[in-house]
Amino acid sequence: MFGKKSKISRRFMLSAAAAVISLGAALPVSTLSAAEVEQIHFLIPGGAGGGWDGTARGVGEALTKSGLLGSASYENMSGGGGGKAIAHLIETAERQGDTLMVNSTPIVIRSLTKVFPQSFRDLTSVAGVIGDYAAFAVAADSKYQSFTEVVADFKADPNSVKIGGGSTRGSMDHLVAAQAFKAAGGDPNAVKYIAYDAGGKAMAGLLSGETTILSTGLSEALELERSGQIRILGMTGQNRISDAPDVPTLAEQGIDSVFVNWRGFFAAPGTSPEKVKIYTDMLEKMYETADWETVRSRNGWVEFYRPGTEFTTFLEEQEGIIGNLMKELGFL
């Protein structure tokens, strides 16, 4: 179990069959002066209400309320699976000195599948900040009470289980679902995935009966569950988390599928190492504030601090692991 200040496991696992990435030790807490960062403009590659939006605004909230950051502004720039915002940050790099763009695992997946031509290598890696497990949810009035019941129907008739997600086919929501059914003994290529443009539309599809089950991030699912509209059947952590103790893991249901979606920040290409250090020190100090704990626990996030070059190394290793898995599942 994670304690009050949930931290990510020392292993990142896509499944027991996937390779394991060894993560470096956390650095000492900085003595950064709050005056060193006056403002940050957060560039968000998707619409309001999604995981990227929640991460940028949550981090901005913690930083400003704690006094580590003078002011924060936010810009949602949807399009191209996140590619529009990436291209904008690269093309206008000279004007983006105070900009941090939030991103997550999809920057690796969509680069591999050529959804956009750029990759994390075209940006300046600042830091991985949080981890968000994946979750599978059904409407509150669904007949399903466990993920294993869904698996049983999937094995009997894959077409009877329609899985909705707020991103395109071959994206993270699809990949995580395919991996879960594969780990349960099903055919991952038989997964009937229904792609929606953003999480809100995927949620509407679930509630209207267009889909059977929703593949999404745990933080987004927890917010929806609190509203009474859905029930979470399983999440992809190795253990339950203290912020959602009633949500079972897939592992405890006999399905060896563990996954965490990192979220972090990138600066424009050409950003100096000195400025990256200022940002990473600020983010590291944020973890020790009560304002961050409020945001973190509200979202069920786990801490995933990977600064600078350590973050880049992690991304390179993840690219290899996810690329191999996507080839195995037929997505590449």
C-alpha positions, 0 to 999 in steps of 0.5 A: 500500500502507498502511504499518505504521500503516495509515491510510485513503485520503483518499477515501471511495468507495462506487464509482467512480460514487459521489461522493467525500467530501473528508476534512479534515487530521488535527489535531495530537497532544494533550497530554491528561493520562491523569487526565482520563478515569477511566471509560467505559461502552461501549454496543454496539448488537449482540451479542458477536463482531460488528464493533461489539463488536470495535471497542468492546472493542478501543478500550477495550483500547488505552485502558486498557492505555496508561493513557489511560483508568482503566477500561472497562465494556461492555454489549451491547444488541441489538435493532431493528437497533441502534435499541434501544441508540440509543433507550436512550441518548436516553431515559436521557441524563441518566444516561449521562454516561460512556457512549460508544456505538459505531456505524458506517455502518448508523446512516445506512442504517437511518435512511434505510430507517426501520428506526428513527426516530432518526438520528445527529442525535439523538446527540452525535457524538464521533469516527470512529475506524477504517475496516474494508473489506468482504470476500467469503469462501467456505468453505475447500473452495469451488470458487471461487478468485477473486471473478471466478469468482463473478461469472461464475456470477452472470451466467450464473444469479444464483440460483446464487450465494447471498450471506449477510450478518449483517444484514437485506436492504437493509443494508450487507452487502447493499448492498456485495454489490449494488454489487460485482456491479453494478460487475462488470457484473451486475444488482444487483437480481438479487442473492440475499441471505440475511439472518442475525441477526448474523455468527456465524449468517451464518458458520454458513450459509456453512459448512453450504452454505446460502449460496455466499459471505459478505459481511462486514467484513474484520476479521471475515473475517481472524479466520475465515480464520486459523482455516482455515474460510474463504478471502477472495476479495476486499476493497473497499480501493483497495490491499492492506493490509500487515496482510493482504498476501495478500488481493486487492482487487476493484479488482485483479480488474477490479471498480471497487468501493471501500468502507470502513465507518467505526466511531466513537463517539457520546455522549448528546444534550446532552453538552457540547462540553468533554466531547466535546473530552476524549474526542476528545483521548484518542482522538487520543492513543491512535493514538500508543500501541503498545497501539493498534498491537497492536489495529489490526494484529490487526484489519486496521483503518485509522485514520479520525480525524474528531473532533466537528463534522468527524465530523458533516459527514462523516456528512451527506455520507455520508447523501447519497451512500448515499441516492442509491445506495440509490435507484439500486439500488431499496433506497429 
